Structure formats: structure tokens, C-alpha cells
């Protein structure tokens, strides 16, 4: 299990710290400011996906499977694609501010916030690109350890700041969060340079084609997935003010806690399924999927209790309105864990069209339900839309898995004695053995 779980704990710590930072900001900045920040994060993520052209997945996949792609070549491709992303963003952000008079991500009119958004997006690009680079070199543990340690130091600093000058958090919310993203990302970059001393090398036209052919479908899938996951933010902001968006965004963040472990596992499953030394078996993958689902069934109960306590005793009273939407959307989030694990298998085996069709289905359902339900029921409508769309999409992925992987519902939901092998090396085997 060493290959699969490399970096798992550190990634959990890093992601958990990110949630705690957002919780502090939600408390001291209020729902309106938190809604503005949430909109900035969503817009930045969407622009990142568009300008990224699906290259993150190409970096990981070529690094772990392509014998002709050494570290320097993967590093060079990472720098090129990251530089292109930043160039396009800077140009669009500058011209947007000059001619429209407001920032690109959050729609703010202040020059100070403009530079904060520049810092935020730069940190986002560096973090995502170099995370993919580390993963492509089977260095997930090192990558996530760096992110966890640096973010922990920053989190402690924010706690001290909240005690010494809580008003500063409200006044400089965007800057505070931007630096929280940028500083760990920059530490990741410096660590890679000091550890590996990479050299920039040329990439042939054939190699570019290989990267591009993989990236194209990934790009389309990512765009559709993102619209499916965050269309609710845009539609809520269209019909309601940022206070309503802030309340819903906090409820959504609670629900997304269920996706932390599956998301990390999915990122680790892809390299494990293609590792040259030890390969994750089908039995192992199904064990991870089953145990993850039932673990999160229990965690969802704990999450509900914890969220209620936080709503009642930590967050301002305006946030409590998000508790009902949280209860509505959680079952859909829980079911979607199955989709996350199956999509990782399809991605690792380059069955990208399966993920693409599933993403199209999910996106179409979300948009239809959101457009009808949000104007009528506000964030409750968005929660119901999530429940319906994520559940139906999961049934689609289960159907596709039954055809391609030759598995049944029992393979996904009935606990086996062999699942105990998850905690040993029996779920891994040399790639020379026959499947």
C-alpha cells in the first residue's frame, strides 16, 4: 500500500488546513466578503482550466508511463505550459482592468485587489503545475509534505493575526488568501529546483503532439466538469447578492469535505495503476472504492454534527441558513465518491471518452436543475440540483464500469474479507505478472 498512499496523510493535512483558513475568513470577514472571495476562487479556477488546456493530466500521465520522457523534458513542458497560462491571464487581467475598470476574478474596483488577484492566480498556476510535476516523478509524499508544513506555519500565523487584529482579516481578505496560496506554491517550486537541479530541454513536434492529443479530451472534460460543479455559484450570484452566495459557499465547503480523501486517492490511483515497479490490482482498486464509500457514510454523520456545532457556536448567525442545504446535498456528494474512483481508473487506462460523456451528463443535469430551482428556492434549489445530478451521474459511471471492468453492484458496495489486504502489500503486484 506504500505506493498508493504515498503522501496521503500530508495531503489530508494540507487540504484540511485550507478548509480551516476559509472557516476563519468566513467568521471574521462575514458572508458578503466570503461570497466575494468564493466567486474569485471559482472564476480563477475556471480560467486556470481554460488556459491550462488539460496539460496537468498530460504531465502526470507522460511522466509515469512514457519511457521517452525524462525529468528534464517533463519539467520543460511544465514551465512552458505554466508560462503560457500566466501570460494569457496577465494580459486579460490588465486589459480588463484598464477598459472595464474592475478586476477580472472578483469584479473589484480597487488597484490593491487587482495585484492581490495577480498574486493569487500566479500561486494557483505554480501550485497546480508543480504538484503535477512531483506526481509525475512519483514524489507525491515530498510534494504534499512541503505544502502541509508551509501551510501549517501560515495557518498559525493567521490565528495569531485573528487574535491581534481581527479587523485586518476583514479588510484584507483577498490579500490574505492570495498569500496563503502563493507562499506554499513558491516553496514547492524552490524545493524542486534545489532537489533535482532540472535543466530546460527542447521538446520535439512529435512529443508536443503526444501531449496535445492527451490534453484535448482532458481539457473538454475538465471544463464541463467545472461548469457542472460550480455553475451554482454563478447562477446564485446572478439572482442574489454576495451574502446569499457566502452562505451557500460555506455549506458547499462543508459538503466538499467528503471529497477530500476520494480526491486525493484518485490522484494517487492513476500513478499506482501504471507504476513500473508495483501495480495496483483491480482487487485493490475495488477495495479502496468500497472502503472509501462506507468510511464516508460514517464521516457524513460526523460531518453533520460538526457542521451544526460550528454553525451554532463559531460562525455568525447568518450562516445557519446554510445548514438545511447542506443536509440536502450530502447524499449526492456521498454517492459521487464512487464516480471519483471509477473516473480515476478510466483516466489511468486512457478511456477518457467515458469520463467526458459522464461529465457532459452531469453538466447538463446541473444546468437544467439550477436554472429551474435556484430562482425559485435560492440555495435550497442549488442543493437539490446537486443531489439529483450527482446521483444520476454516479449511476451512469456504475453502468459504464459494469460493461468495461466487468463488475457488479456487489463489487462496489459489498464489503469483502479481501478488503483487509488494503493494509498490506497484497493489493500491489509486480507489473510482470499477468492480470
C-alpha positions in Angstrom: 0.0 0.0 0.0 3.1 2.2 0.2 2.9 3.3 -3.4 -0.8 4.2 -3.3 -0.8 6.0 0.0 2.4 8.0 -0.6 1.8 11.5 0.6 -1.8 10.7 1.6 -1.6 12.0 5.2 0.3 15.2 4.2 -2.3 15.9 1.6 -5.1 15.5 4.1 -3.3 17.9 6.4 -2.8 20.5 3.6 -6.4 20.3 2.4 -7.7 20.4 6.0 -5.7 23.5 6.8 -7.1 25.1 3.7 -10.6 24.5 5.0 -9.8 25.9 8.4 -8.3 29.0 6.9 -11.5 29.5 4.8 -13.5 29.0 8.0 -11.6 31.7 9.8 -12.1 34.1 6.9 -15.8 33.2 6.8 -16.1 34.1 10.5 -14.2 37.4 10.5 -15.0 38.7 7.0 -18.7 37.9 7.0 -20.9 36.3 4.4 -20.7 39.2 1.9 -16.9 39.2 1.8 -16.7 35.4 1.9 -19.1 35.3 -1.0 -16.9 37.7 -3.0 -13.8 35.6 -2.2 -15.6 32.4 -3.2 -16.6 33.9 -6.5 -12.9 34.9 -7.1 -11.8 31.4 -6.4 -14.3 29.9 -8.8 -13.5 32.3 -11.6 -9.8 31.8 -11.1 -10.3 28.0 -11.3 -12.3 28.3 -14.4 -9.7 30.5 -16.1 -7.0 28.1 -15.0 -8.8 25.2 -16.6 -9.3 27.1 -19.9 -5.7 28.3 -20.1 -4.3 25.0 -18.9 -5.6 23.1 -21.9 -5.6 19.9 -19.9 -1.9 19.8 -19.6 -1.7 18.8 -15.9 -3.1 15.4 -16.6 -0.7 15.1 -19.6 2.2 15.9 -17.3 1.3 13.2 -14.8 0.5 10.5 -17.4 3.6 11.0 -19.6 5.8 11.2 -16.5 4.6 7.9 -15.1 4.2 5.9 -18.3 6.4 7.4 -21.0 9.8 5.9 -21.1 11.0 8.6 -23.5 10.0 11.5 -21.2 12.7 12.1 -18.6 12.5 14.5 -15.7 14.1 17.4 -17.6 11.6 17.0 -20.5 8.6 16.9 -18.2 10.0 19.9 -16.3 10.4 21.8 -19.5 6.9 21.1 -20.6 5.6 22.2 -17.2 7.5 25.5 -17.4 6.2 26.2 -21.0 2.6 25.5 -20.3 2.7 27.3 -16.9 4.3 30.3 -18.6 1.6 30.4 -21.3 -1.1 30.3 -18.7 0.3 33.2 -16.8 1.0 35.2 -19.9 -2.6 35.0 -21.1 -4.0 35.7 -17.6 -1.8 38.8 -17.1 -2.8 40.2 -20.5 -6.5 39.6 -20.0 -6.4 40.9 -16.4 -4.5 44.1 -17.3 -6.7 45.0 -20.3 -9.8 44.0 -18.4 -8.9 46.4 -15.5 -7.9 49.2 -17.8 -11.0 49.1 -20.0 -13.7 47.7 -17.7 -12.5 49.3 -14.5 -12.7 46.3 -12.3 -10.7 43.1 -11.6 -11.1 40.0 -13.7 -11.8 37.5 -10.9 -13.8 39.2 -8.3 -15.1 42.3 -10.1 -13.5 44.6 -7.5 -12.7 48.2 -8.4 -9.5 48.6 -6.3 -6.0 48.5 -7.7 -4.9 46.9 -4.5 -7.2 43.9 -5.1 -6.0 43.8 -8.7 -2.5 43.0 -7.6 -3.8 40.5 -5.0 -5.6 38.6 -7.7 -2.4 38.6 -9.8 -0.6 37.0 -6.8 -3.4 34.5 -6.3 -3.5 33.3 -9.8 0.3 33.1 -10.0 0.3 30.9 -6.9 -2.5 28.8 -8.3 -0.6 28.1 -11.5 2.6 27.3 -9.7 0.9 25.0 -7.2 -1.1 23.0 -9.7 1.7 22.7 -12.3 4.4 21.6 -9.8 2.1 19.3 -8.0 1.6 17.5 -11.3 5.3 17.6 -11.9 6.0 16.0 -8.5 3.3 13.4 -9.0 4.8 12.5 -12.5 8.0 11.7 -10.7 6.3 9.5 -8.0 7.1 12.2 -5.4 3.6 12.7 -4.0 4.9 12.4 -0.5 7.5 15.1 -0.8 5.2 17.4 -2.6 2.4 17.1 0.0 4.8 17.3 2.9 6.1 20.7 1.7 2.6 22.0 1.1 1.4 20.8 4.5 4.3 22.2 6.5 4.3 25.6 4.9 0.5 26.0 5.1 0.6 24.9 8.7 3.0 27.7 9.5 0.8 30.2 7.6 -2.3 28.9 9.4 -0.7 29.5 12.8 0.2 33.0 11.7 -3.4 33.7 10.6 -4.6 32.5 14.0 -2.3 34.9 15.8 -3.4 37.7 13.4 -7.1 36.9 14.2 -6.3 37.4 17.9 -4.1 40.5 17.5 -6.1 42.3 14.8 -9.2 40.5 13.5 -10.3 43.6 11.6 -7.3 43.2 9.3 -8.7 39.9 8.1 -11.9 41.6 7.0 -10.1 44.5 5.4 -7.5 42.4 3.5 -9.4 39.1 2.9 -8.3 38.8 -0.7 -4.7 39.5 0.0 -4.6 37.2 3.0 -6.0 34.2 1.0 -3.8 35.1 -2.0 -0.7 34.8 0.0 -1.9 31.6 1.6 -2.0 30.1 -1.9 1.2 31.8 -3.3 3.7 31.1 -0.5 3.3 27.3 -0.3 3.3 27.2 -4.1 6.6 29.1 -4.3 8.1 26.8 -1.6 7.2 23.9 -3.8 8.9 25.4 -6.8 12.1 26.2 -4.9 12.2 22.8 -3.4 12.1 21.1 -6.8 14.9 23.3 -8.1 17.1 22.6 -5.1 16.5 18.9 -5.0 16.7 18.0 -8.7 18.6 20.8 -10.4 16.5 20.4 -13.5 17.6 21.7 -16.9 15.5 23.1 -19.6 15.4 20.9 -22.7 13.8 21.0 -26.1 10.6 19.2 -27.0 10.1 17.7 -30.4 7.0 18.2 -32.6 6.1 14.6 -32.1 6.3 14.9 -28.3 4.1 18.0 -28.4 1.5 16.1 -30.4 1.6 13.3 -27.8 1.0 15.8 -25.0 -1.7 17.6 -27.0 -3.6 14.5 -28.0 -3.9 13.5 -24.4 -4.7 17.0 -23.2 -7.5 17.8 -25.7 -10.1 15.4 -24.3 -8.9 16.2 -20.7 -9.5 19.9 -21.3 -13.0 19.4 -22.6 -13.8 17.1 -19.7 -12.4 19.5 -17.1 -14.3 22.5 -18.5 -17.6 20.5 -18.5 -16.9 19.1 -15.0 -16.1 22.5 -13.6 -19.2 24.1 -15.0 -21.2 21.2 -13.5 -19.6 21.6 -10.1 -19.7 25.4 -9.9 -22.4 26.7 -12.1 -24.5 27.1 -8.9 -22.1 29.8 -7.7 -22.5 31.8 -10.9 -26.3 31.4 -11.0 -26.8 32.3 -7.4 -24.6 35.4 -7.9 -26.8 36.3 -10.9 -30.1 36.2 -9.0 -29.0 37.1 -5.4 -26.4 39.2 -3.6 -23.0 38.0 -2.2 -24.4 37.4 1.2 -26.6 34.6 -0.1 -23.6 33.3 -2.1 -21.4 33.4 1.0 -24.0 31.3 3.0 -24.2 28.7 0.2 -20.5 28.7 -0.4 -19.8 27.8 3.3 -22.4 25.0 3.2 -20.8 23.7 0.0 -17.4 23.7 1.6 -18.7 21.5 4.4 -20.1 19.1 1.8 -16.9 19.1 -0.2 -15.1 17.8 2.9 -16.5 14.4 1.9 -14.5 14.7 -1.4 -11.1 15.3 0.2 -10.0 11.7 0.7 -11.5 10.4 -2.5 -10.0 13.2 -4.5 -6.5 12.5 -3.1 -6.9 8.8 -3.6 -8.0 9.4 -7.2 -4.8 11.4 -7.8 -2.7 8.6 -6.3 -4.6 5.8 -8.0 -3.6 6.9 -11.5 0.2 6.6 -10.9 -0.4 3.4 -8.9 -2.2 1.7 -11.7 0.7 2.5 -14.1 3.7 2.2 -11.8 6.6 0.4 -13.4 7.7 -1.4 -10.2 4.4 -2.3 -8.4 1.0 -2.0 -9.9 -2.3 -1.5 -8.1 -4.5 -4.6 -8.8 -8.2 -4.5 -9.7 -9.0 -6.1 -6.4 -7.1 -3.4 -4.6 -8.9 -0.7 -6.6 -12.3 -2.1 -5.7 -11.3 -2.5 -2.0 -10.3 1.2 -1.9 -13.6 2.2 -3.5 -15.8 0.1 -1.2 -14.0 1.1 2.0 -13.9 4.8 0.9 -17.7 4.8 0.4 -18.5 3.3 3.7 -15.9 5.3 5.6 -17.5 8.4 4.2 -21.0 7.2 5.1 -19.9 7.3 8.7 -18.0 10.5 8.2 -21.1 12.2 6.8 -22.8 11.7 10.1 -19.8 13.2 11.9 -19.7 16.0 9.4 -23.4 16.9 10.0 -22.8 17.1 13.8 -19.6 19.1 13.4 -21.1 21.5 11.0 -24.1 22.1 13.3 -21.7 22.9 16.2 -19.7 25.3 14.0 -22.8 27.0 12.7 -24.2 27.5 16.2 -21.1 28.4 18.2 -18.4 29.7 15.8 -19.8 31.3 12.6 -22.0 34.4 12.6 -25.7 33.7 12.8 -26.4 34.5 9.1 -24.6 31.3 8.1 -27.0 28.9 9.9 -29.4 29.2 6.9 -26.9 27.0 5.0 -27.4 24.0 7.3 -30.6 22.9 5.5 -29.0 22.9 2.0 -26.1 21.0 3.5 -28.4 18.2 4.6 -30.0 18.1 1.1 -26.8 17.9 -0.9 -24.8 15.5 1.2 -26.3 12.2 -0.2 -25.4 13.3 -3.7 -21.8 14.1 -2.6 -21.6 10.7 -0.9 -22.7 8.8 -4.0 -20.3 10.7 -6.2 -17.4 9.2 -4.3 -18.0 6.1 -6.4 -17.8 8.2 -9.6 -14.5 9.8 -8.5 -12.8 6.4 -8.1 -14.1 4.9 -11.3 -13.1 8.0 -13.2 -9.6 7.6 -12.0 -9.5 4.1 -13.4 -10.8 5.3 -16.8 -8.3 8.1 -16.8 -5.4 5.8 -16.0 -6.4 3.4 -18.8 -6.9 6.3 -21.2 -10.6 5.7 -21.5 -11.1 9.4 -21.5 -14.3 9.5 -23.5 -16.1 7.7 -20.7 -15.2 10.5 -18.3 -16.1 13.0 -21.0 -19.6 11.6 -21.5 -20.2 11.4 -17.8 -19.1 15.0 -17.4 -21.4 16.1 -20.2 -24.3 14.3 -18.5 -23.6 15.8 -15.1 -23.1 19.3 -16.5 -26.4 19.2 -18.5 -28.3 18.0 -15.4 -26.8 20.6 -13.1 -27.5 23.4 -15.5 -31.1 22.3 -16.1 -31.9 21.8 -12.4 -30.0 25.0 -11.3 -31.8 27.2 -13.8 -35.2 26.0 -12.7 -34.6 25.6 -9.0 -32.3 28.4 -7.9 -34.6 31.3 -8.9 -37.4 29.6 -7.0 -35.7 28.2 -3.9 -32.3 30.1 -3.7 -29.6 27.9 -2.2 -32.0 25.1 -1.3 -32.7 24.8 -5.0 -28.9 24.5 -5.7 -28.7 21.8 -3.1 -31.5 19.8 -4.6 -29.9 20.2 -8.1 -26.6 18.8 -6.7 -28.4 15.8 -5.1 -30.2 14.9 -8.3 -27.3 15.5 -10.8 -24.6 13.8 -8.8 -26.8 10.7 -8.1 -27.8 10.2 -11.7 -24.2 10.7 -12.9 -23.0 8.1 -10.4 -25.5 5.6 -11.8 -24.1 6.3 -15.3 -20.5 5.6 -14.2 -21.5 2.4 -12.4 -23.2 1.2 -15.6 -20.1 2.0 -17.7 -17.9 0.2 -15.2 -20.1 -2.9 -15.3 -19.5 -3.0 -19.1 -15.8 -2.1 -19.2 -14.5 -3.5 -16.0 -16.9 -6.5 -15.8 -18.0 -5.7 -12.3 -21.4 -5.8 -10.5 -23.1 -3.6 -7.9 -21.9 -6.1 -5.3 -18.3 -5.4 -6.3 -18.8 -1.8 -5.4 -20.9 -2.0 -2.3 -20.5 -5.3 -0.5 -17.5 -5.4 1.9 -15.2 -8.4 1.3 -12.7 -10.1 3.6 -10.0 -9.3 1.0 -10.6 -5.6 1.7 -8.3 -6.1 4.7 -5.5 -6.6 2.2 -5.7 -2.9 1.7 -3.4 -2.5 4.7 -0.8 -4.8 3.3 1.2 -5.1 0.1 -1.1 -7.8 -1.3 -3.0 -5.2 -3.4 0.2 -4.4 -5.2 2.0 -6.8 -7.6 4.9 -6.7 -10.0 3.8 -5.5 -13.4 5.4 -8.5 -15.0 2.6 -10.7 -13.6 -0.4 -11.3 -15.8 -3.6 -9.6 -15.0 
